[in-house]
Amino acid sequence: MQKHKRSAQPAGAAVYRPGFRRLVKALKLFCPRWKIAGHGQVETPCLFVSRHLNNYGPVVLFLHMPVEYRLWVLDSLVEVKDNYNHLRNVTFRQRMRFPLWLCSLFAGLLCYPAAWVYRGMRAIPVHRSSRKLVQTLQETMEALEQGENVMVLTDVSYTNTDGEVGELYGGFVYVARLYKRKTGKDLRIVPVLPDIRTRTLFFHEALIYREEAGYGAEKERMKAQLHQILSFSQGTEGEKGKRETQAHVSG
């Protein structure tokens, strides 16, 4: 399989702040190269969907995606104070079971650079309350209409690294519905599969929301289809990618 040719300027609209873009370029110098494979041409802007893979997924994606994108993240991660509380009480206390004093120490050290990263990549805060969720959708629509790509990590259990993806959020379907109604155009929903074993990013064929089928039926259909696609992200799809045409992402 051919390597994807990386250009100095990524395809699609520029998204990241200059400082974050320089950080990504610097980190790439010390990271193994990943291959790009998939179903031929991928036109942007689009809505990318992928997996957390226990937080390995986001790192791989922002280092090796050939385009920049606006990532959906919990609103508790964007601001320093909220990021501190999340790191202390969830990441280190609940997940890692560290002593409370160590949780506080690590959270204090990491909350400032972590919040800087999310602001630098211009992440879109995801508000869980129904009233504030409108802000998430509005910012997402504005980004897409300005030609910016958006990335949604759809798996509910972000610590899961199994081949089976588990339960998925369905918010990406609602975004596609809004985009169709507002612009009259189809929003391309492109699954991106990180294959850790073969170091390959596989771009799957785009999914399209069908307005005439009804929102309820389409939500279930697209979630089921995406569940099947993303469950291959630990090797099977990467092997398939070797037999597919080289993916090319363009604006």
C-alpha positions as CSV (number, residue, x, y, z in Angstrom):
1,M,0.0,0.0,0.0
2,Q,1.3,3.4,-0.9
3,K,1.9,6.0,1.8
4,H,-0.3,9.0,1.9
5,K,1.6,12.1,0.7
6,R,1.5,14.7,3.5
7,S,1.4,18.3,2.3
8,A,2.6,21.3,4.2
9,Q,-0.9,22.6,4.3
10,P,-3.7,20.1,5.1
11,A,-6.7,19.8,2.9
12,G,-9.9,21.6,4.0
13,A,-10.2,24.7,6.1
14,A,-7.4,25.5,8.6
15,V,-8.7,25.0,12.1
16,Y,-6.0,24.8,14.8
17,R,-4.4,27.8,16.4
18,P,-0.7,28.4,15.4
19,G,0.8,27.3,18.7
20,F,-1.1,24.0,18.6
21,R,-0.2,23.4,15.0
22,R,3.5,23.8,15.8
23,L,3.1,21.4,18.7
24,V,1.6,18.7,16.4
25,K,4.4,19.2,13.9
26,A,7.0,18.9,16.6
27,L,5.5,15.7,18.1
28,K,5.3,14.1,14.7
29,L,9.1,14.1,14.6
30,F,9.2,11.7,17.5
31,C,6.3,9.5,16.5
32,P,6.1,6.5,14.2
33,R,4.6,7.2,10.8
34,W,1.1,6.0,10.1
35,K,-0.3,4.9,6.8
36,I,-3.5,6.3,5.3
37,A,-5.9,3.9,3.5
38,G,-9.5,3.9,2.4
39,H,-12.2,4.3,-0.2
40,G,-10.6,6.7,-2.6
41,Q,-11.6,10.4,-2.5
42,V,-12.9,11.9,0.7
43,E,-14.3,15.4,0.1
44,T,-14.4,17.9,2.9
45,P,-15.9,19.5,4.9
46,C,-17.4,16.4,6.6
47,L,-18.2,14.9,9.9
48,F,-15.6,12.4,10.9
49,V,-16.6,9.7,13.5
50,S,-14.2,7.5,15.3
51,R,-13.4,5.8,18.7
52,H,-11.7,6.8,21.9
53,L,-9.7,3.5,22.4
54,N,-9.0,4.5,26.0
55,N,-7.8,8.0,24.9
56,Y,-5.3,6.5,22.5
57,G,-7.7,7.3,19.6
58,P,-7.7,11.1,20.1
59,V,-3.9,11.2,20.2
60,V,-3.5,9.2,17.1
61,L,-6.1,11.2,15.2
62,F,-4.7,14.7,15.9
63,L,-1.1,13.5,15.1
64,H,-1.8,11.6,11.9
65,M,-5.1,12.9,10.4
66,P,-4.3,14.5,7.0
67,V,-6.8,17.3,7.7
68,E,-7.6,19.5,10.7
69,Y,-10.9,19.2,12.5
70,R,-13.0,20.6,15.4
71,L,-13.2,17.9,18.0
72,W,-16.3,17.4,20.2
73,V,-15.1,17.2,23.9
74,L,-16.9,17.4,27.2
75,D,-17.3,20.9,28.4
76,S,-15.6,19.9,31.7
77,L,-12.3,19.6,29.8
78,V,-12.1,23.0,28.1
79,E,-11.7,25.4,31.1
80,V,-8.8,25.0,33.5
81,K,-10.9,24.8,36.7
82,D,-13.3,22.2,35.2
83,N,-10.4,20.3,33.7
84,Y,-8.7,20.1,37.1
85,N,-11.9,18.7,38.7
86,H,-12.3,16.2,35.9
87,L,-8.7,15.0,36.1
88,R,-8.8,14.8,39.9
89,N,-12.1,13.2,40.5
90,V,-12.7,11.1,37.3
91,T,-9.4,10.3,35.5
92,F,-7.1,9.7,38.5
93,R,-9.6,9.0,41.3
94,Q,-12.3,6.9,39.7
95,R,-10.4,5.3,36.8
96,M,-6.9,4.9,38.2
97,R,-7.7,4.6,41.9
98,F,-4.8,6.9,43.0
99,P,-4.7,8.3,46.5
100,L,-6.5,11.6,46.8
101,W,-3.3,13.6,47.4
102,L,-1.7,12.1,44.3
103,C,-4.9,12.9,42.3
104,S,-4.7,16.5,43.3
105,L,-1.0,16.7,42.5
106,F,-1.3,15.2,39.0
107,A,-4.5,17.2,38.2
108,G,-2.7,20.4,39.3
109,L,0.2,19.7,37.0
110,L,-1.8,18.7,34.0
111,C,-4.9,20.9,34.0
112,Y,-3.3,24.0,32.5
113,P,-1.5,22.2,29.5
114,A,-4.6,20.0,28.9
115,A,-7.0,23.0,28.7
116,W,-4.4,24.8,26.5
117,V,-4.5,21.8,24.1
118,Y,-8.3,21.8,23.8
119,R,-8.4,25.5,23.2
120,G,-5.5,25.3,20.7
121,M,-7.3,22.7,18.6
122,R,-10.5,24.8,18.9
123,A,-12.5,21.9,20.4
124,I,-16.3,22.2,20.5
125,P,-17.6,21.8,24.0
126,V,-20.3,19.3,24.4
127,H,-22.9,20.4,27.0
128,R,-24.9,17.6,28.5
129,S,-27.8,19.7,29.7
130,S,-30.6,20.0,27.1
131,R,-30.6,23.8,27.3
132,K,-26.9,24.2,26.7
133,L,-26.8,21.4,24.1
134,V,-28.1,23.9,21.6
135,Q,-24.8,25.8,21.9
136,T,-22.9,22.6,20.9
137,L,-25.1,22.1,17.8
138,Q,-25.0,25.8,16.8
139,E,-21.2,25.9,17.0
140,T,-21.0,22.6,15.1
141,M,-23.2,23.9,12.3
142,E,-21.2,27.2,12.1
143,A,-18.0,25.2,11.7
144,L,-19.4,23.0,9.0
145,E,-20.8,25.9,7.1
146,Q,-17.4,27.6,7.2
147,G,-15.8,24.6,5.6
148,E,-14.3,23.2,8.8
149,N,-14.3,19.5,9.5
150,V,-15.8,18.1,12.8
151,M,-14.7,15.0,14.6
152,V,-17.1,13.1,17.0
153,L,-15.8,10.1,19.1
154,T,-19.1,8.2,19.3
155,D,-18.3,5.3,21.7
156,V,-19.9,5.7,25.1
157,S,-17.3,3.6,26.9
158,Y,-14.1,5.6,26.0
159,T,-11.9,3.1,28.0
160,N,-12.9,0.2,25.8
161,T,-10.1,-1.1,23.5
162,D,-11.8,-4.3,22.3
163,G,-12.6,-4.9,18.7
164,E,-16.3,-4.7,19.7
165,V,-17.1,-1.1,20.0
166,G,-20.1,-1.2,22.4
167,E,-22.8,1.4,22.8
168,L,-22.7,4.5,20.6
169,Y,-23.9,8.0,21.0
170,G,-26.3,9.1,18.2
171,G,-25.6,12.8,18.2
172,F,-23.8,12.6,14.8
173,V,-27.2,11.6,13.2
174,Y,-28.9,14.7,14.6
175,V,-26.1,16.9,13.2
176,A,-26.6,15.4,9.8
177,R,-30.3,16.0,10.0
178,L,-29.8,19.7,10.9
179,Y,-27.3,20.2,8.2
180,K,-29.6,18.7,5.6
181,R,-32.5,20.9,6.7
182,K,-30.5,24.1,6.9
183,T,-28.4,23.8,3.7
184,G,-30.3,21.3,1.6
185,K,-27.0,19.4,1.2
186,D,-26.0,15.9,2.4
187,L,-23.5,15.9,5.2
188,R,-20.8,13.2,4.6
189,I,-20.3,11.2,7.7
190,V,-16.9,9.5,7.3
191,P,-15.8,6.8,9.8
192,V,-12.1,6.9,10.6
193,L,-10.7,3.6,11.9
194,P,-7.3,3.7,13.8
195,D,-5.7,0.3,13.4
196,I,-3.1,0.3,16.2
197,R,-1.5,-3.0,15.1
198,T,-0.8,-2.0,11.6
199,R,-0.5,1.8,12.3
200,T,-3.1,2.6,9.6
201,L,-5.9,5.2,9.5
202,F,-8.6,3.7,7.4
203,F,-11.2,6.1,5.9
204,H,-14.5,4.3,5.4
205,E,-17.0,5.1,2.7
206,A,-19.2,8.0,3.8
207,L,-22.6,7.5,5.4
208,I,-25.4,9.7,4.3
209,Y,-28.5,10.7,6.3
210,R,-31.8,10.0,4.4
211,E,-34.3,12.6,5.3
212,E,-37.2,10.8,3.6
213,A,-36.8,7.7,5.9
214,G,-37.5,9.7,9.1
215,Y,-35.2,10.6,11.9
216,G,-36.0,7.7,14.2
217,A,-35.5,5.0,11.6
218,E,-32.3,6.7,10.3
219,K,-30.8,7.1,13.7
220,E,-31.1,3.4,14.4
221,R,-29.9,2.4,10.9
222,M,-26.9,4.6,11.0
223,K,-25.9,3.7,14.6
224,A,-26.1,0.0,13.6
225,Q,-24.1,0.5,10.5
226,L,-21.5,2.6,12.3
227,H,-21.3,0.0,15.1
228,Q,-20.5,-2.6,12.6
229,I,-17.8,-0.5,10.9
230,L,-16.1,0.7,14.1
231,S,-16.0,-2.8,15.6
232,F,-13.3,-3.6,13.0
233,S,-10.9,-0.9,14.1
234,Q,-8.5,-3.3,15.8
235,G,-7.1,-5.0,12.8
236,T,-9.7,-6.4,10.4
237,E,-10.4,-3.1,8.6
238,G,-6.7,-2.2,8.6
239,E,-6.0,-5.4,6.8
240,K,-8.8,-4.7,4.4
241,G,-7.3,-1.2,3.8
242,K,-4.2,-2.8,2.3
243,R,-6.4,-4.1,-0.6
244,E,-8.3,-0.8,-1.0
245,T,-7.3,2.3,-3.0
246,Q,-5.3,5.0,-1.3
247,A,-7.5,7.5,0.5
248,H,-7.2,11.1,-0.6
249,V,-8.8,13.8,1.5
250,S,-9.5,17.1,-0.2
251,G,-11.4,20.3,0.3
